Amino acid sequence: MTLTETIISLDPSAFRDGERVLVQHGRLAASGFLFSSGVCGVRLKNELGNVILLPFQGQQVWSAEFGGRNLAMRSLFTEPRPVHEFLENFGGLLLHCGATAMGSPSKEDTHPLHGELPNAPYSTAFLAIGEDERGEYIGLGGEYVHIVAFGSCYSARPSLRLHGGSSLLAMSMTISNLRNSPMELMYLAHINFRPVDDGRLVYSAPCDPEHIHVRSSLPGFIQPRAGYLEFIEELKHHPEKHNVLRAELIFDPEVVFGIRYLADAQGWAHCMQVHPDGSADYVRHRPDQLDHGIRWISRTADQDALGFEPATAEVEGYLAEKRKGNIKVLPPKGQFHCNVEFGALSPREVKDVEARIEEALSRSTRSA
């Protein structure tokens, strides 16, 4: 619940080459700047670090730095590019995917890779300063309206908050069907951390083939290297072999898992990459909102990424997911809403999350 909130509208014409402060509120601040590519950037800061967002391009979280390290994936993109194609601007920490379709399209699909939201042009963007049950925050929000004649018509309204004293980002997404007829919906929060050698994956799902399965089909742009298909076959029967990111494992060009997460007593599912120093990258989501989990790992000479991705479906593309019964349907004027939190954890916070994960797993065992 928001107790108080102040909204400051943003206009692309106000962004300049040099970074300038837009608002300061105690230990929280926001500044605006232009990347050399011409893309507008907003930096939100607290006393623990900062996060850079793209207010008018997908409302992406481009990067975040906490604890002296960049959380975002390593990629060929040193800065965002003003494009619409997913693979021509793929290097951010969070990309919203969907909403009429998402995932890798098959030869029969007509939708772009991961849908229209990742680089969507937002006509409205604003800063928000306020206080909620977790304390003071500074955030970014906006609205994108997608209209296709004789097709879909919806609005996407994301929100991201950075609280004082926290290295977690609180994100929400609301998608509203603006039509007077039902709307099919797919959504995925594409969260891409930077993996580390010997990073330990800890999550609220039993590590067995019933709860974790490996995608065996490959998108057309993927060319597997020697030993890759054998590695995929091994993971089908022994998914636990990926729980420690040893340098010799073949995540080249990528490995994709579908995960059935379990929720704790408060309704949250958890996933962490625990670093050798005891800190962690972390995502939590609500399976009653996002009932599918995707894990994407890509470790190549040019790209190093660990995706923890809560979603409404798997990522085989619209037609495949429709055959599986994974497409959501919004009623006329209906809404979809989800909440996701992600960022960095201290070693002390890691211990608390590990206890929550153990509680979720033990609850499942007792009810079985």
N, C-alpha and C positions, 0 to 999 in steps of 0.2 A: 504494500500500500504506500503510495506517495503522499507524504504529509504536506510538503510545499514544493512548488516547481516554478522556475522562471525559464521562458523560452526566448532564444535569440535566433532570429531567422538569418540564414546564410544566403549570399548571392555570389555566383561565380565571378562577377566583375570585381568583387572586393579582394580577390586573391591575387597576390603579387609574387615576384620572384623571391624576395627576401621574406623570411619568416617573421611574423609579427603577432603579438599577443592579442587575442580576441576578447578574452575574459579571464579574470583572476578572482578566485574565491577561496581565501585562506590557503590551505595547502594544495588546492586543486586549481588547474589552469588549462586553458585551451589556446592554441595558436594556429594560424593558417599560413599556407605557403603554396607555391606552385613547384611541382617537379619540373625538371628541364624538358620533359615530354609534353608539358602543358596540362597535365592532370592536377586537379586541386587536391591538396592534402590538409588534414586536420590532425594536430597532435594533442592528445589529452595526457595530462601529467598529474601524478601525485608524488608523495615523498619516496615511493618505492621504485618508480619507473615511469614508462610512458608507452603509449600506443598510437600508431598512425593509421588513420582511416581515410577512405576515399568517399567524401560526402555525396558526390554527384555521379560516381561510377560504381554501381552495384552496392553502395555503402559497404564495400569490402573493408575488413581489417587487414591492412597491408602488412604491418609488422607490430611487434610488441617487444619491449625490452624490460625485463625484471631480473633482479639478482645479478646484474652485469652481463646478461646473455640475451641474445636475440632468440625468441621462441619460434619464429617462423621458419618454414622449410628453406633449404638452400636450393636455388634454381639459377637458370641463365638470366633471369630478369633482375637487373639491379634497381629498377624503378618501374612503376606501372606505366602501361601504354594506353593511349586513348583509342581502344578498339572494342569490337563487340564479340569477336571469336574467343572462346574459352581458352584454347591452347596458345593464343597469341598474347595472353596476359595472365599467365598462370604461375604465380609466385607468392601469393598472399597467405596470411595466416588463417583467414576465414573468408569463404565465398558462399553466398547464398545461392542455392541451386533449385531449379524448378521454374515456374510453378505448374505449367500445363504438362510438363514432362521433365525428366531428368535421367541421368545415367548415360551409358554409352549406347547410341542408337545402332540398331541392327541395319542390315541392307534394306529392310522393308520399312523401317521407321523414317519419318520425315522431320523429326525435331532435331535441333542442334545439340551437340554434346552438353549435357547438364542444363539444357533449357535456356530461357531468356533472362533469368535473374542475375547471373554472375557479374555481367558488365552492364546491367540495365542503366539507362540514363534517368537519374532522379531529377524531377522538376522541382521538388521541395526538399530542403535539408535545413536542419536547425540544431543548435546546441541547447542542452537542457541542464540546468543547475537546480538541485533540490535536495531533499532529505527524505529517506524512507526508513523502513525498520532496521536497515543495516547502517544507517548514518548518512553523512553528506556524500553527494556524488556529483560528477560532471559527466555528461553523456552526449551522444549524437543520435539523431533520429531523422526520419524523412519519409517520403512517399513516392512510389513509382506506380503509375497507372498503365496497365497493359490492355490495349484495345485492338481487336481484330474483327473486322466486319464479318458477320455470319459465324463468328467464332467466339473466342473468350473475351471477357471483360472483367478485370479484377484489379484491386489495389494491393500493393505490398508495403507494409509499414514496419520496418525493423527499428529496433531500439538497442542501444548499447550503453552501459553505465560502468564507469570506473569510480569506485568508492575510495574515500580516504583510508589509508592504512592497509589497503588490500592489493594483492597482485593477481586477483581474479577479475574477469570481465563478465558482467551479467548481460546476456543478450536475450532478446525476445523477437519474435516475428509474428505479425498478424497479417493474414491474407484474407481479403474480403471479396466474395463473389458479388459483383455489381449487376449481374444479369438477373432477369426474372425467370430463369430456367437453371437447372442444376449445372454444376461445374466439376469436372474431374480435376484432381489435385495430386501433385507429387512435390515433395520438398525434402531437401537434404542440406544440412549445415556442414560444409566441406572445410573442416578444421585441420590444418596441416602444420604439425610441429616439426622441429629439426631433430632427427634421431641421433643418439650417441652410441658408440660401441659399448657393448655390455649393459646397455639400458635394459631395465627389467620391467616387463609389462604386467601390471596388476589390475584386475578388473572384476566386476560383479557378474560373472558368468562362469559356470563350470567349464573347465577346459576339456571338452570331449566333442566328438563329431556330431552329437545331437544338438549342441548349442553353438558350435563354431564350424562353419563349412567354408571351403576354399572355392573361389570361382575358377572353373576349369576352362571356360570359354574366354577367348581373347579378343579385344577390339581390333579392328582392321589395321590400326596404326601401330600395333605392338608386334615386334619381331623378337621371339624368344632366343636367348643365348644357349649355348651348350650346357646341359645339366638342369635347365630350368624346368622342363616338363617332369623330370624325375623328382625334383624337389616339390613340385605341386602335388604329385601323387603321394609322396611321403606325408605331406601336411594334411592330406585328406584323412588319413588314419591316425596321425599323431600331431594334432594342432599345437600341442605343448612345445614342440620344437622351435616355435617362433617366439616363445615368451621371453627369451634373452636375446637381444639383438647382437649376436656375435658377428664379427666383421666378415667371416667367411660365408655367411648365409647368402643365397643367391636371390636377392630381391631386385633383380635386374631383368626386364625393365620395371616390373611391378608385381606385387602379389595382393590380391583383394580377398578379404574374408567377410562373410556375413555372420553376425553375432546376435544371439538371443540373450539380451541382458536381463538380469534380475534386479528388482528395485528393493531398496531398504525400507524400513518401517515408515519413512517420511515420503516414499514414492520416488526416490532418486536412484538412478543407476550411475556407476562410477567407472572411470578408466584412467589409468596413470601410466606414464613412462617414468620410472624411478631412476634417477641418474646415479652413477657410482658414488657421488658425494652425498647422497641421501635426499636431495631436493627432487622435484618432479614437475613434469608437464601433466596437465589434468583437465578432464572434461567430465561434467555431470549433466544428465538430462533426465527427463521423465518419460519412461516407456508408455505411460498412458497417453502421451502426446505424440511421441516419436517412437513407434513400436519396432523399428528395425535399427540395427547397428551395423555400420560398415567400418572395416579397418583396412586402410590402404597403406602399403609400404613400398617405397621406391628408393633404392640406394644404387645410384649409378655414378659415373665420373662427373656428370653434369647436374645431377639432381639428387637431393637427399631429403626424404620426406616420410613422415609418419602421420597418417591421417586417422583421427578418431572422429567418426562422422555419424551422428544420430540422424535418422531419416524416417520417412513414411513408407519406404519401399526399398528393395534392393536396386542394384545399379545396372541391370541388363537392358535398360531402355524401356520405352513406353509399352510396346506390344508384348514383350516378354512378361513385364510386371502385371499387365492387365490379365494375361492368361493365368498368372498365379493368384489373382484376386487381390493384388496389393495396391490398387488405385483407390484413393479416397474420393468421396463425392460430397461436395458442399451443396446444400439446398439453395434455392433462390435467396439471394441476399444473405447467405450464411457466411460464417467466419471459421477460419482455422487459426489457432494460436499455439505457440510453443515457447518454452523457456529453456535456455542452455547456459551453463556457466563454464568458463574455461580460462586457463592461464597457468601460473606457476605456483607451486607450493613449497614451503620451507620443510626441512626434515621433520620438525615438530608437527606440522600440519599433515604430512604424509602418514604419520603414525595414526592420526585420527581417522583419515580416510581408509586406511587399511583395516581398522576396526569396523568401520561401516560396511566395507566389502565383506568381511568375515561374517558380520551379522546377516547380511543379505543372503549369503550362501548357506548359512546355517538354518535360516528361516525356511529356505527352499527344501533343505534336507529333512527338516522336521515335518513339513507339510506333505512330503512325498509318501 
